[in-house]
Amino acid sequence: MTTMNVLFISIEGNTRSFLTRLTAYARQQHSFDDSNPLIKTKEITDQTVPAKEKEPFFAFVPTYLNGGNGFDSGFTELMTNALGEYIDQGKNADQCIGVVGSGNKNFNAQYCLTAKKYSKQLDAPFLADYELRGTDEDIQRIYPILAKRWQEAVNN
Ligand SMILES: Cc1cc2nc3c(=O)[nH]c(=O)nc-3n(C[C@H](O)[C@H](O)[C@H](O)COP(=O)(O)O)c2cc1C
């Protein structure tokens, strides 16, 4: 039985809500066909004790930026640093096989920029994005993207 691991951070609860629904959707898909993987999530907060990630994982990253336009005048990452620091510990970064970003399109060019930055820094593909809490369509769209990537990266 395959279980995909997800690390995430959620300041206002949108990412947590999305992943709770995505996990339930995975459970349903798994009950239809047990080759469909389940999802196990781990929320990282400022209180999370550093640990070694022994298995591959996806990182779900909301965007909290302050200042600049994100491109030529720089920006500061706010509130999501605990996730970046957790992944930077030891060899955890080597286990990241993909990044999913979320944000709000009102931020224009800064939309999902933190996840794009993680993708580059971790040399892990940027797999998908969604806005705010995400819709049912987002869940149906993103689940197979994760399952395919997991299959390619882990099961082969
Ligand atoms: C102070 C603040 C700054 C934000 N900055 C950005 C941003 O630069 N780009 C973006 O796409 N979304 C931005 N957002 C939107 C959040 O990424 C979005 O609401 C996300 O769903 C929050 O996830 P969470 O509820 O799991 O913390 C910002 C939200 C806040 C409150």
The ligand as an SDF file (V2000), in Angstrom:
LIG
                    3D

 31 33  0  0  0  0  0  0  0  0999 V2000
    0.1160   39.2270    5.0810 C   0  0  0  0  0  0  0  0  0  0  0  0
   -0.2260   38.3570    3.8920 C   0  0  0  0  0  0  0  0  0  0  0  0
    0.6270   38.3610    2.7920 C   0  0  0  0  0  0  0  0  0  0  0  0
    0.3370   37.5660    1.6650 C   0  0  0  0  0  0  0  0  0  0  0  0
    1.1900   37.5910    0.5950 N   0  0  0  0  0  0  0  0  0  0  0  0
    0.8940   36.8690   -0.5210 C   0  0  0  0  0  0  0  0  0  0  0  0
    1.7360   36.9280   -1.6650 C   0  0  0  0  0  0  0  0  0  0  0  0
    2.7400   37.6320   -1.7070 O   0  0  0  0  0  0  0  0  0  0  0  0
    1.3990   36.1620   -2.7560 N   0  0  0  0  0  0  0  0  0  0  0  0
    0.3030   35.3330   -2.7600 C   0  0  0  0  0  0  0  0  0  0  0  0
    0.0630   34.6450   -3.7580 O   0  0  0  0  0  0  0  0  0  0  0  0
   -0.5250   35.2650   -1.6770 N   0  0  0  0  0  0  0  0  0  0  0  0
   -0.2640   35.9890   -0.5690 C   0  0  0  0  0  0  0  0  0  0  0  0
   -1.0980   35.9200    0.5270 N   0  0  0  0  0  0  0  0  0  0  0  0
   -2.2600   35.0100    0.4930 C   0  0  0  0  0  0  0  0  0  0  0  0
   -1.9940   33.6830    1.2110 C   0  0  0  0  0  0  0  0  0  0  0  0
   -0.9050   32.9970    0.6260 O   0  0  0  0  0  0  0  0  0  0  0  0
   -3.2510   32.7860    1.1100 C   0  0  0  0  0  0  0  0  0  0  0  0
   -4.2900   33.4080    1.8350 O   0  0  0  0  0  0  0  0  0  0  0  0
   -3.0150   31.3630    1.6090 C   0  0  0  0  0  0  0  0  0  0  0  0
   -4.1610   30.5870    1.3110 O   0  0  0  0  0  0  0  0  0  0  0  0
   -2.7590   31.3140    3.0990 C   0  0  0  0  0  0  0  0  0  0  0  0
   -2.5790   29.9770    3.5060 O   0  0  0  0  0  0  0  0  0  0  0  0
   -2.7990   29.5220    5.0380 P   0  0  0  0  0  0  0  0  0  0  0  0
   -4.2070   29.9650    5.4270 O   0  0  0  0  0  0  0  0  0  0  0  0
   -2.6580   28.0430    5.0260 O   0  0  0  0  0  0  0  0  0  0  0  0
   -1.7710   30.2070    5.8640 O   0  0  0  0  0  0  0  0  0  0  0  0
   -0.8240   36.7170    1.6560 C   0  0  0  0  0  0  0  0  0  0  0  0
   -1.6910   36.7270    2.7680 C   0  0  0  0  0  0  0  0  0  0  0  0
   -1.3990   37.5230    3.8660 C   0  0  0  0  0  0  0  0  0  0  0  0
   -2.3560   37.4960    5.0540 C   0  0  0  0  0  0  0  0  0  0  0  0
  1  2  1  0
  2  3  1  0
  2 30  2  0
  3  4  2  0
  4  5  1  0
  4 28  1  0
  5  6  2  0
  6  7  1  0
  6 13  1  0
  7  8  2  0
  7  9  1  0
  9 10  1  0
 10 11  2  0
 10 12  1  0
 12 13  2  0
 13 14  1  0
 14 15  1  0
 14 28  1  0
 15 16  1  0
 16 17  1  0
 16 18  1  0
 18 19  1  0
 18 20  1  0
 20 21  1  0
 20 22  1  0
 22 23  1  0
 23 24  1  0
 24 25  2  0
 24 26  1  0
 24 27  1  0
 28 29  2  0
 29 30  1  0
 30 31  1  0
M  END
$$$$
